[in-house]
Amino acid sequence: MSLKNYGVLKSRAINRKLGEGPSPHYQVLVTDEKQKYRIAINVKSQESPSELLYFVDENFSHPITKELQELDLGFHELARKPGGLALDFIRGNLFDPNQMKPLPYNIPGPDNDLNELLELYIARAIASPDAVLYPFGERWGPEEDVKDKYFGFLPGNGIHDIHMNQGNAAKFQKDNGVWQDGGLLIYYPTRNQWVGIFLAFQSQSFHTDDTTGNRLDVVIPPTTAAIRILAALVNPFGDDVGKETVSLINTSPEKVELNGWALADRIKRKQSLSGIINPGEVLRVPLSDAIQLDNNGGIITLLDDKGTKIDGVSYTKKDSEKQGWTIVF
């Protein structure tokens, strides 16, 4: 069934409340300078284990940031497909999910729970008049005759599901979908800093169906998982076609057969791979016209013979502006 009204709200933070109660959410009051919204961020799971997984990137770099800056303030519904602004924790190469860690929402002591983690970045945004929030999730409202129950503004209006929205089981499976994950990006212009805050439930799977977003039971052999995208020549001298390359490294002690594997670009065009990559070997793959690495920024994904993502990287326009230079990931 997936989410309704999925999109991003470009806005400025003006107030907040820590999450509390049986189903706690960290609440943020924001404005697009025309109307107010409430951003509801889950800080505790309804299912066991209750601690959410989190990852914060204090130097978030991805091709979507340039496009986000070009948006007007306000809510923007997003197409749920590759190549746009929609988030997908698995397919979008936003961060390495293996870096996510569980964190309780409220425990004694300073600076040690999810409420306080969010408070650090939101309080900074409130204190910085030029800071811009980009919460991704499902919009509700406007509810013309319903005052917001936390901040009292009218009409009630906001964004929720600001977390991973795929790989759910049981009663939450209805929310599954691809290219509809929630998240929070914050831009602090005076620091020229992007911060990415990403949340998921421990009950969710990071291997999902490419169409439905439903969880898949996938076991990746250790040797297969040890193939990594090491580098890419995105902006070669002259015409890019036929001169771009991607370098793979086998970090395992075993040789790995690449027959049926593929590289994919930001809009999921694919180039097939074949042959063997030996232990410790770096394999430089020349790219054909089947796939193209955009000089304005993009992503590169490595898929095995079953179509399962093995590795993924992203790069920005700034990363690729020097012609003839290789980007190391």
Secondary structure, 3 states (H helix, E strand, C coil): CCCCCEEEEEEEEEEEECCCCCCCEEEEEEECCCCEEEEEEECCCCCCCCCEEEEEECCCCCCHHHHHHCCCCEEEECCCCCCCCCECCCCCCCCCHHHCEEECCCCCCCCCCHHHHHHHHHHHHHHCCCCEEEEEEEEEEEECCCCCCCCCCCCEEEEECCCCCCCCCHHHHHHCCCCCECEEEEEECCCCEEEEEEEECCCCCCCECCCCCCECCCCCCHHHHCEEEEEEECCCCCCCCCCCEEEEEECCCCCEECCCCEEECCCCCEEECCCEECCCCEEEEECCCCCCCCCCEEEEEEECCCCCEEEEEEEECCCCCCCCCCEEC
